[in-house]
Amino acid sequence: MTTGQKRMSKPDRRRQLLETAQGIVSEAGTEALTLQTLAERAGVTKPIAYEHFGSREGALIALYKRLDDEQINAAREALAQAPGTLDAVCQIIAASYIDCCVKLGPAFGAISAALEGSDEMHAVKTELRDTYLSKIRAALKPFVTLSPAKARALIIGFLGAADALGAEAAAGRLPRKTAVAVLAQLMTGSLSDCRAN
């Protein structure tokens, strides 16, 4: 740190480290992300990276959570502006999910895959997936009548399709507009027989 340079607050430093970590993963893949590399790229000492994340896996989990939060926040903001129809809600959910995938590129899927064998990451992914499921179910609830079990099964199916379509759009193999339209159509088509009266 040079003389006169202000020291970052802990939350600002964490945000900087996560942005740096995302850049490393986007440029060179998850294998390139080590706490040493992260510290060097962020211009801090290795102990600072360890203080924030504890381990490489901790950094990947924190990055995964951050990306998931961005996705949920994008959906929440869009749904707050949604007209009151099932078609509009499905379109917004589809667009917010695909847009996050395109924005992040392959980083989100790469981080998820890198931690697939970790018990800790499995628990984190399950918790985050359950939170997302409940938010989507709440958004759909005014428009459809579904048992909790059927709602969960349908939304898990939507998310599987969303992950696949998002990956294709992020890789440039499918136009963003097409990915959104197909996902929205899958959702509205699956839910059309469940519309609330």
C-alpha positions as CSV (number, residue, x, y, z in Angstrom):
1,M,0.0,0.0,0.0
2,T,1.4,3.3,-1.0
3,T,1.6,6.3,1.4
4,G,-1.6,8.3,1.3
5,Q,-3.7,5.4,-0.2
6,K,-6.8,4.8,1.8
7,R,-7.3,1.3,3.3
8,M,-10.4,-0.5,2.1
9,S,-13.1,-1.5,4.5
10,K,-13.5,-5.3,5.0
11,P,-16.7,-5.4,2.9
12,D,-15.1,-3.4,0.1
13,R,-12.0,-5.6,0.1
14,R,-14.2,-8.7,-0.1
15,R,-16.1,-7.2,-3.0
16,Q,-12.8,-6.4,-4.7
17,L,-11.5,-9.9,-4.1
18,L,-14.7,-11.5,-5.5
19,E,-14.6,-9.4,-8.6
20,T,-11.0,-10.3,-9.1
21,A,-11.7,-14.0,-8.6
22,Q,-14.5,-13.8,-11.1
23,G,-12.2,-12.2,-13.6
24,I,-9.6,-15.0,-13.1
25,V,-12.2,-17.7,-13.6
26,S,-13.7,-16.0,-16.6
27,E,-10.3,-15.6,-18.2
28,A,-8.5,-18.8,-17.3
29,G,-11.0,-21.2,-15.7
30,T,-11.4,-22.4,-12.1
31,E,-8.0,-24.2,-12.1
32,A,-6.3,-20.8,-12.3
33,L,-8.0,-19.6,-9.1
34,T,-5.7,-20.0,-6.1
35,L,-5.5,-17.7,-3.1
36,Q,-1.9,-16.9,-4.1
37,T,-3.0,-15.8,-7.6
38,L,-6.0,-14.0,-6.2
39,A,-3.9,-12.0,-3.8
40,E,-1.3,-11.1,-6.4
41,R,-4.0,-10.0,-8.9
42,A,-5.8,-8.0,-6.3
43,G,-2.6,-6.4,-5.0
44,V,-2.9,-7.7,-1.5
45,T,-0.9,-10.2,0.6
46,K,-1.8,-13.8,0.7
47,P,-2.9,-13.7,4.3
48,I,-5.6,-11.2,3.4
49,A,-7.1,-13.6,0.8
50,Y,-6.9,-16.4,3.5
51,E,-8.6,-14.1,6.0
52,H,-11.6,-13.6,3.7
53,F,-12.0,-17.1,2.3
54,G,-9.9,-19.6,4.3
55,S,-9.2,-21.8,1.3
56,R,-9.6,-22.0,-2.5
57,E,-12.9,-23.8,-2.0
58,G,-14.0,-21.1,0.3
59,A,-13.3,-18.5,-2.4
60,L,-15.2,-20.6,-5.0
61,I,-18.2,-21.0,-2.6
62,A,-18.2,-17.2,-1.9
63,L,-18.1,-16.5,-5.6
64,Y,-20.9,-18.9,-6.3
65,K,-23.0,-17.3,-3.6
66,R,-22.3,-13.9,-5.0
67,L,-23.3,-14.9,-8.5
68,D,-26.4,-16.6,-7.2
69,D,-27.4,-13.4,-5.2
70,E,-27.0,-11.4,-8.4
71,Q,-29.3,-13.8,-10.2
72,I,-32.0,-13.7,-7.5
73,N,-31.8,-9.9,-7.2
74,A,-32.2,-9.5,-10.9
75,A,-35.3,-11.7,-10.9
76,R,-36.7,-9.9,-7.8
77,E,-36.3,-6.4,-9.4
78,A,-37.8,-7.5,-12.6
79,L,-40.8,-9.2,-10.9
80,A,-41.5,-6.1,-8.9
81,Q,-42.3,-4.4,-12.2
82,A,-44.2,-7.3,-13.7
83,P,-47.8,-6.9,-15.1
84,G,-50.2,-9.3,-13.4
85,T,-50.3,-12.2,-15.8
86,L,-48.7,-15.6,-15.9
87,D,-47.2,-15.0,-19.3
88,A,-45.5,-11.8,-18.1
89,V,-44.1,-13.5,-15.0
90,C,-42.7,-16.5,-17.0
91,Q,-41.2,-14.1,-19.5
92,I,-39.5,-12.1,-16.7
93,I,-38.2,-15.2,-14.9
94,A,-36.8,-16.5,-18.2
95,A,-35.2,-13.2,-19.2
96,S,-33.6,-12.6,-15.8
97,Y,-32.2,-16.1,-15.6
98,I,-30.8,-16.2,-19.2
99,D,-29.5,-12.6,-18.9
100,C,-27.5,-13.6,-15.8
101,C,-26.0,-16.6,-17.6
102,V,-25.0,-14.5,-20.6
103,K,-23.5,-11.7,-18.3
104,L,-21.5,-14.3,-16.4
105,G,-20.5,-16.3,-19.3
106,P,-19.2,-19.8,-18.5
107,A,-17.9,-18.7,-15.0
108,F,-21.1,-19.7,-13.1
109,G,-21.2,-23.2,-14.6
110,A,-17.4,-23.6,-14.2
111,I,-17.5,-22.7,-10.5
112,S,-20.4,-25.0,-9.9
113,A,-18.7,-27.9,-11.7
114,A,-15.4,-27.3,-9.9
115,L,-17.1,-27.8,-6.5
116,E,-19.4,-30.6,-7.5
117,G,-17.5,-33.2,-5.4
118,S,-17.4,-31.1,-2.3
119,D,-19.9,-31.9,0.5
120,E,-19.8,-28.3,1.7
121,M,-20.6,-27.0,-1.8
122,H,-23.4,-29.6,-2.3
123,A,-25.0,-28.2,0.9
124,V,-24.5,-24.6,-0.3
125,K,-26.0,-25.4,-3.7
126,T,-29.0,-27.2,-2.1
127,E,-29.7,-24.3,0.2
128,L,-29.4,-21.7,-2.6
129,R,-31.5,-23.9,-5.0
130,D,-34.2,-24.2,-2.3
131,T,-34.3,-20.4,-1.8
132,Y,-34.6,-19.8,-5.5
133,L,-37.4,-22.5,-5.8
134,S,-39.4,-20.8,-3.1
135,K,-39.0,-17.4,-4.7
136,I,-40.2,-18.7,-8.1
137,R,-43.1,-20.6,-6.5
138,A,-44.2,-17.4,-4.7
139,A,-44.1,-15.5,-8.0
140,L,-46.2,-18.1,-9.8
141,K,-48.6,-18.7,-6.9
142,P,-51.2,-16.0,-7.8
143,F,-51.6,-17.5,-11.3
144,V,-51.5,-21.2,-10.8
145,T,-52.9,-23.9,-8.5
146,L,-50.2,-26.4,-7.7
147,S,-49.5,-28.7,-4.8
148,P,-46.1,-28.0,-3.2
149,A,-44.7,-31.3,-4.6
150,K,-45.8,-30.6,-8.2
151,A,-44.7,-26.9,-8.0
152,R,-41.2,-28.1,-6.8
153,A,-40.9,-30.7,-9.6
154,L,-42.0,-28.3,-12.3
155,I,-39.7,-25.5,-11.1
156,I,-36.7,-27.9,-10.9
157,G,-37.5,-28.9,-14.5
158,F,-37.6,-25.2,-15.5
159,L,-34.2,-24.7,-13.8
160,G,-32.7,-27.6,-15.7
161,A,-33.9,-26.2,-18.9
162,A,-32.8,-22.7,-17.9
163,D,-29.3,-23.9,-17.1
164,A,-29.0,-25.7,-20.4
165,L,-30.4,-22.8,-22.4
166,G,-28.3,-20.2,-20.4
167,A,-25.1,-22.2,-21.1
168,E,-25.9,-22.2,-24.8
169,A,-26.6,-18.5,-24.9
170,A,-23.5,-17.7,-22.7
171,A,-21.3,-19.7,-25.2
172,G,-22.8,-17.8,-28.2
173,R,-24.3,-21.0,-29.6
174,L,-27.9,-19.7,-29.2
175,P,-29.2,-16.1,-29.4
176,R,-30.2,-14.7,-26.1
177,K,-33.6,-13.8,-27.4
178,T,-34.3,-17.4,-28.6
179,A,-33.1,-18.8,-25.2
180,V,-35.5,-16.5,-23.3
181,A,-38.4,-17.2,-25.7
182,V,-38.0,-21.0,-25.5
183,L,-37.7,-21.0,-21.7
184,A,-40.7,-18.7,-21.2
185,Q,-42.7,-21.0,-23.6
186,L,-41.7,-24.1,-21.7
187,M,-42.8,-22.5,-18.5
188,T,-46.2,-21.2,-19.7
189,G,-46.9,-24.4,-21.6
190,S,-46.2,-26.5,-18.6
191,L,-48.3,-24.3,-16.3
192,S,-51.2,-23.6,-18.7
193,D,-53.3,-26.5,-17.3
194,C,-52.8,-25.3,-13.8
195,R,-54.0,-21.7,-14.1
196,A,-55.9,-20.4,-11.1
197,N,-59.6,-19.5,-11.7
